[in-house]
Amino acid sequence: MANKLQITLIKSTIGSKPQHVKTIEALGLKKIRQTVEKIDNPQMRGMIQKVNHLVEVKEI
């Protein structure tokens, strides 16, 4: 079974670069403290690395 990541938006995207806002939207996050579960793969890790200052990540 594939590992999963629990991604939580902890900071607002107001004032962020447009590319970071689009990455947050692509992760499926819209509101602060919203949490989504995604499969752990290199693409997700790359997206998380771009916006690591806005999100909190836990491995499940």
Jmol script that loads the backbone (N, CA, C; Angstrom):
load data "model"
ATOM      1  N   MET A   1       0.843  -1.194   0.000  1.00  0.00           N
ATOM      2  CA  MET A   1       0.000   0.000   0.000  1.00  0.00           C
ATOM      3  C   MET A   1       0.884   1.252   0.000  1.00  0.00           C
ATOM      4  N   ALA A   2       0.511   2.205  -0.799  1.00  0.00           N
ATOM      5  CA  ALA A   2       1.291   3.434  -0.928  1.00  0.00           C
ATOM      6  C   ALA A   2       1.155   4.308   0.312  1.00  0.00           C
ATOM      7  N   ASN A   3       2.232   4.990   0.665  1.00  0.00           N
ATOM      8  CA  ASN A   3       2.195   5.930   1.784  1.00  0.00           C
ATOM      9  C   ASN A   3       1.367   7.137   1.388  1.00  0.00           C
ATOM     10  N   LYS A   4       0.779   7.781   2.399  1.00  0.00           N
ATOM     11  CA  LYS A   4       0.000   8.986   2.143  1.00  0.00           C
ATOM     12  C   LYS A   4       0.570  10.133   2.952  1.00  0.00           C
ATOM     13  N   LEU A   5       0.262  11.330   2.483  1.00  0.00           N
ATOM     14  CA  LEU A   5       0.664  12.547   3.175  1.00  0.00           C
ATOM     15  C   LEU A   5      -0.581  13.316   3.574  1.00  0.00           C
ATOM     16  N   GLN A   6      -0.580  13.831   4.782  1.00  0.00           N
ATOM     17  CA  GLN A   6      -1.665  14.688   5.253  1.00  0.00           C
ATOM     18  C   GLN A   6      -1.134  16.120   5.181  1.00  0.00           C
ATOM     19  N   ILE A   7      -1.750  16.922   4.316  1.00  0.00           N
ATOM     20  CA  ILE A   7      -1.276  18.280   4.059  1.00  0.00           C
ATOM     21  C   ILE A   7      -2.300  19.268   4.605  1.00  0.00           C
ATOM     22  N   THR A   8      -1.851  20.194   5.452  1.00  0.00           N
ATOM     23  CA  THR A   8      -2.722  21.183   6.062  1.00  0.00           C
ATOM     24  C   THR A   8      -2.216  22.581   5.724  1.00  0.00           C
ATOM     25  N   LEU A   9      -3.127  23.433   5.256  1.00  0.00           N
ATOM     26  CA  LEU A   9      -2.780  24.830   4.981  1.00  0.00           C
ATOM     27  C   LEU A   9      -2.759  25.579   6.307  1.00  0.00           C
ATOM     28  N   ILE A  10      -1.604  26.152   6.665  1.00  0.00           N
ATOM     29  CA  ILE A  10      -1.489  26.815   7.968  1.00  0.00           C
ATOM     30  C   ILE A  10      -1.344  28.326   7.863  1.00  0.00           C
ATOM     31  N   LYS A  11      -1.013  28.830   6.658  1.00  0.00           N
ATOM     32  CA  LYS A  11      -0.897  30.275   6.471  1.00  0.00           C
ATOM     33  C   LYS A  11      -1.691  30.691   5.247  1.00  0.00           C
ATOM     34  N   SER A  12      -2.130  31.928   5.244  1.00  0.00           N
ATOM     35  CA  SER A  12      -2.904  32.470   4.128  1.00  0.00           C
ATOM     36  C   SER A  12      -2.025  32.655   2.898  1.00  0.00           C
ATOM     37  N   THR A  13      -2.657  32.569   1.747  1.00  0.00           N
ATOM     38  CA  THR A  13      -1.939  32.784   0.489  1.00  0.00           C
ATOM     39  C   THR A  13      -1.972  34.248   0.058  1.00  0.00           C
ATOM     40  N   ILE A  14      -2.602  35.102   0.863  1.00  0.00           N
ATOM     41  CA  ILE A  14      -2.643  36.529   0.531  1.00  0.00           C
ATOM     42  C   ILE A  14      -1.218  37.069   0.517  1.00  0.00           C
ATOM     43  N   GLY A  15      -0.851  37.735  -0.553  1.00  0.00           N
ATOM     44  CA  GLY A  15       0.482  38.293  -0.688  1.00  0.00           C
ATOM     45  C   GLY A  15       1.511  37.321  -1.225  1.00  0.00           C
ATOM     46  N   SER A  16       1.098  36.067  -1.443  1.00  0.00           N
ATOM     47  CA  SER A  16       2.020  35.074  -1.988  1.00  0.00           C
ATOM     48  C   SER A  16       2.158  35.254  -3.491  1.00  0.00           C
ATOM     49  N   LYS A  17       3.214  34.684  -4.043  1.00  0.00           N
ATOM     50  CA  LYS A  17       3.411  34.719  -5.486  1.00  0.00           C
ATOM     51  C   LYS A  17       2.274  33.950  -6.159  1.00  0.00           C
ATOM     52  N   PRO A  18       1.845  34.404  -7.335  1.00  0.00           N
ATOM     53  CA  PRO A  18       0.758  33.698  -8.051  1.00  0.00           C
ATOM     54  C   PRO A  18       1.054  32.217  -8.273  1.00  0.00           C
ATOM     55  N   GLN A  19       2.316  31.882  -8.510  1.00  0.00           N
ATOM     56  CA  GLN A  19       2.678  30.482  -8.715  1.00  0.00           C
ATOM     57  C   GLN A  19       2.425  29.662  -7.437  1.00  0.00           C
ATOM     58  N   HIS A  20       2.674  30.246  -6.270  1.00  0.00           N
ATOM     59  CA  HIS A  20       2.438  29.551  -5.010  1.00  0.00           C
ATOM     60  C   HIS A  20       0.942  29.368  -4.775  1.00  0.00           C
ATOM     61  N   VAL A  21       0.155  30.383  -5.111  1.00  0.00           N
ATOM     62  CA  VAL A  21      -1.299  30.296  -4.955  1.00  0.00           C
ATOM     63  C   VAL A  21      -1.841  29.161  -5.825  1.00  0.00           C
ATOM     64  N   LYS A  22      -1.364  29.062  -7.056  1.00  0.00           N
ATOM     65  CA  LYS A  22      -1.811  28.003  -7.964  1.00  0.00           C
ATOM     66  C   LYS A  22      -1.392  26.628  -7.459  1.00  0.00           C
ATOM     67  N   THR A  23      -0.224  26.534  -6.851  1.00  0.00           N
ATOM     68  CA  THR A  23       0.235  25.260  -6.296  1.00  0.00           C
ATOM     69  C   THR A  23      -0.655  24.831  -5.141  1.00  0.00           C
ATOM     70  N   ILE A  24      -1.020  25.773  -4.271  1.00  0.00           N
ATOM     71  CA  ILE A  24      -1.926  25.470  -3.158  1.00  0.00           C
ATOM     72  C   ILE A  24      -3.266  24.982  -3.699  1.00  0.00           C
ATOM     73  N   GLU A  25      -3.794  25.641  -4.718  1.00  0.00           N
ATOM     74  CA  GLU A  25      -5.055  25.223  -5.326  1.00  0.00           C
ATOM     75  C   GLU A  25      -4.931  23.835  -5.945  1.00  0.00           C
ATOM     76  N   ALA A  26      -3.790  23.554  -6.581  1.00  0.00           N
ATOM     77  CA  ALA A  26      -3.566  22.249  -7.201  1.00  0.00           C
ATOM     78  C   ALA A  26      -3.491  21.137  -6.155  1.00  0.00           C
ATOM     79  N   LEU A  27      -3.060  21.486  -4.954  1.00  0.00           N
ATOM     80  CA  LEU A  27      -3.043  20.508  -3.864  1.00  0.00           C
ATOM     81  C   LEU A  27      -4.444  20.265  -3.307  1.00  0.00           C
ATOM     82  N   GLY A  28      -5.402  21.098  -3.700  1.00  0.00           N
ATOM     83  CA  GLY A  28      -6.781  20.927  -3.252  1.00  0.00           C
ATOM     84  C   GLY A  28      -7.107  21.692  -1.986  1.00  0.00           C
ATOM     85  N   LEU A  29      -6.292  22.679  -1.652  1.00  0.00           N
ATOM     86  CA  LEU A  29      -6.502  23.462  -0.432  1.00  0.00           C
ATOM     87  C   LEU A  29      -7.133  24.806  -0.771  1.00  0.00           C
ATOM     88  N   LYS A  30      -8.142  25.196   0.026  1.00  0.00           N
ATOM     89  CA  LYS A  30      -8.823  26.466  -0.204  1.00  0.00           C
ATOM     90  C   LYS A  30      -8.854  27.344   1.041  1.00  0.00           C
ATOM     91  N   LYS A  31      -9.019  26.724   2.198  1.00  0.00           N
ATOM     92  CA  LYS A  31      -9.155  27.491   3.434  1.00  0.00           C
ATOM     93  C   LYS A  31      -8.044  27.145   4.419  1.00  0.00           C
ATOM     94  N   ILE A  32      -7.739  28.089   5.292  1.00  0.00           N
ATOM     95  CA  ILE A  32      -6.747  27.854   6.334  1.00  0.00           C
ATOM     96  C   ILE A  32      -7.260  26.748   7.256  1.00  0.00           C
ATOM     97  N   ARG A  33      -6.358  25.880   7.689  1.00  0.00           N
ATOM     98  CA  ARG A  33      -6.613  24.710   8.533  1.00  0.00           C
ATOM     99  C   ARG A  33      -7.374  23.602   7.806  1.00  0.00           C
ATOM    100  N   GLN A  34      -7.550  23.738   6.489  1.00  0.00           N
ATOM    101  CA  GLN A  34      -8.139  22.647   5.706  1.00  0.00           C
ATOM    102  C   GLN A  34      -7.057  21.590   5.495  1.00  0.00           C
ATOM    103  N   THR A  35      -7.447  20.315   5.591  1.00  0.00           N
ATOM    104  CA  THR A  35      -6.504  19.214   5.452  1.00  0.00           C
ATOM    105  C   THR A  35      -6.936  18.311   4.307  1.00  0.00           C
ATOM    106  N   VAL A  36      -5.969  17.869   3.514  1.00  0.00           N
ATOM    107  CA  VAL A  36      -6.218  16.905   2.449  1.00  0.00           C
ATOM    108  C   VAL A  36      -5.213  15.768   2.568  1.00  0.00           C
ATOM    109  N   GLU A  37      -5.588  14.589   2.066  1.00  0.00           N
ATOM    110  CA  GLU A  37      -4.687  13.446   2.023  1.00  0.00           C
ATOM    111  C   GLU A  37      -4.326  13.178   0.579  1.00  0.00           C
ATOM    112  N   LYS A  38      -3.032  13.064   0.333  1.00  0.00           N
ATOM    113  CA  LYS A  38      -2.529  12.813  -1.020  1.00  0.00           C
ATOM    114  C   LYS A  38      -1.543  11.653  -0.970  1.00  0.00           C
ATOM    115  N   ILE A  39      -1.422  10.942  -2.081  1.00  0.00           N
ATOM    116  CA  ILE A  39      -0.455   9.858  -2.174  1.00  0.00           C
ATOM    117  C   ILE A  39       0.949  10.456  -2.228  1.00  0.00           C
ATOM    118  N   ASP A  40       1.864   9.823  -1.506  1.00  0.00           N
ATOM    119  CA  ASP A  40       3.252  10.291  -1.453  1.00  0.00           C
ATOM    120  C   ASP A  40       3.982   9.859  -2.722  1.00  0.00           C
ATOM    121  N   ASN A  41       4.314  10.832  -3.571  1.00  0.00           N
ATOM    122  CA  ASN A  41       5.101  10.573  -4.777  1.00  0.00           C
ATOM    123  C   ASN A  41       5.970  11.797  -5.053  1.00  0.00           C
ATOM    124  N   PRO A  42       6.915  11.683  -5.968  1.00  0.00           N
ATOM    125  CA  PRO A  42       7.828  12.805  -6.227  1.00  0.00           C
ATOM    126  C   PRO A  42       7.115  14.091  -6.659  1.00  0.00           C
ATOM    127  N   GLN A  43       6.009  13.981  -7.390  1.00  0.00           N
ATOM    128  CA  GLN A  43       5.286  15.167  -7.835  1.00  0.00           C
ATOM    129  C   GLN A  43       4.700  15.917  -6.636  1.00  0.00           C
ATOM    130  N   MET A  44       4.090  15.193  -5.700  1.00  0.00           N
ATOM    131  CA  MET A  44       3.526  15.825  -4.499  1.00  0.00           C
ATOM    132  C   MET A  44       4.625  16.440  -3.655  1.00  0.00           C
ATOM    133  N   ARG A  45       5.739  15.732  -3.514  1.00  0.00           N
ATOM    134  CA  ARG A  45       6.862  16.244  -2.716  1.00  0.00           C
ATOM    135  C   ARG A  45       7.386  17.552  -3.307  1.00  0.00           C
ATOM    136  N   GLY A  46       7.438  17.625  -4.626  1.00  0.00           N
ATOM    137  CA  GLY A  46       7.904  18.840  -5.286  1.00  0.00           C
ATOM    138  C   GLY A  46       6.961  20.007  -5.053  1.00  0.00           C
ATOM    139  N   MET A  47       5.651  19.736  -5.137  1.00  0.00           N
ATOM    140  CA  MET A  47       4.662  20.789  -4.903  1.00  0.00           C
ATOM    141  C   MET A  47       4.745  21.279  -3.464  1.00  0.00           C
ATOM    142  N   ILE A  48       4.888  20.342  -2.538  1.00  0.00           N
ATOM    143  CA  ILE A  48       4.973  20.699  -1.111  1.00  0.00           C
ATOM    144  C   ILE A  48       6.233  21.514  -0.843  1.00  0.00           C
ATOM    145  N   GLN A  49       7.326  21.149  -1.501  1.00  0.00           N
ATOM    146  CA  GLN A  49       8.586  21.873  -1.299  1.00  0.00           C
ATOM    147  C   GLN A  49       8.465  23.329  -1.751  1.00  0.00           C
ATOM    148  N   LYS A  50       7.696  23.577  -2.814  1.00  0.00           N
ATOM    149  CA  LYS A  50       7.491  24.944  -3.311  1.00  0.00           C
ATOM    150  C   LYS A  50       6.769  25.819  -2.293  1.00  0.00           C
ATOM    151  N   VAL A  51       5.822  25.230  -1.550  1.00  0.00           N
ATOM    152  CA  VAL A  51       4.983  26.012  -0.631  1.00  0.00           C
ATOM    153  C   VAL A  51       5.147  25.545   0.815  1.00  0.00           C
ATOM    154  N   ASN A  52       6.341  25.038   1.159  1.00  0.00           N
ATOM    155  CA  ASN A  52       6.537  24.496   2.503  1.00  0.00           C
ATOM    156  C   ASN A  52       6.368  25.533   3.606  1.00  0.00           C
ATOM    157  N   HIS A  53       6.459  26.827   3.270  1.00  0.00           N
ATOM    158  CA  HIS A  53       6.271  27.884   4.262  1.00  0.00           C
ATOM    159  C   HIS A  53       4.786  28.144   4.537  1.00  0.00           C
ATOM    160  N   LEU A  54       3.890  27.555   3.744  1.00  0.00           N
ATOM    161  CA  LEU A  54       2.448  27.764   3.900  1.00  0.00           C
ATOM    162  C   LEU A  54       1.720  26.527   4.420  1.00  0.00           C
ATOM    163  N   VAL A  55       2.360  25.361   4.361  1.00  0.00           N
ATOM    164  CA  VAL A  55       1.687  24.122   4.708  1.00  0.00           C
ATOM    165  C   VAL A  55       2.433  23.342   5.800  1.00  0.00           C
ATOM    166  N   GLU A  56       1.694  22.424   6.402  1.00  0.00           N
ATOM    167  CA  GLU A  56       2.266  21.484   7.378  1.00  0.00           C
ATOM    168  C   GLU A  56       1.984  20.096   6.845  1.00  0.00           C
ATOM    169  N   VAL A  57       2.975  19.207   6.887  1.00  0.00           N
ATOM    170  CA  VAL A  57       2.846  17.881   6.283  1.00  0.00           C
ATOM    171  C   VAL A  57       3.125  16.806   7.325  1.00  0.00           C
ATOM    172  N   LYS A  58       2.255  15.778   7.348  1.00  0.00           N
ATOM    173  CA  LYS A  58       2.461  14.606   8.203  1.00  0.00           C
ATOM    174  C   LYS A  58       2.368  13.374   7.311  1.00  0.00           C
ATOM    175  N   GLU A  59       3.225  12.390   7.589  1.00  0.00           N
ATOM    176  CA  GLU A  59       3.136  11.122   6.869  1.00  0.00           C
ATOM    177  C   GLU A  59       2.150  10.228   7.600  1.00  0.00           C
ATOM    178  N   ILE A  60       1.311   9.550   6.819  1.00  0.00           N
ATOM    179  CA  ILE A  60       0.313   8.640   7.414  1.00  0.00           C
ATOM    180  C   ILE A  60       0.741   7.215   7.149  1.00  0.00           C
TER     181      ILE A  60
END
end "model"
wireframe off; spacefill off
backbone 0.3
color backbone group
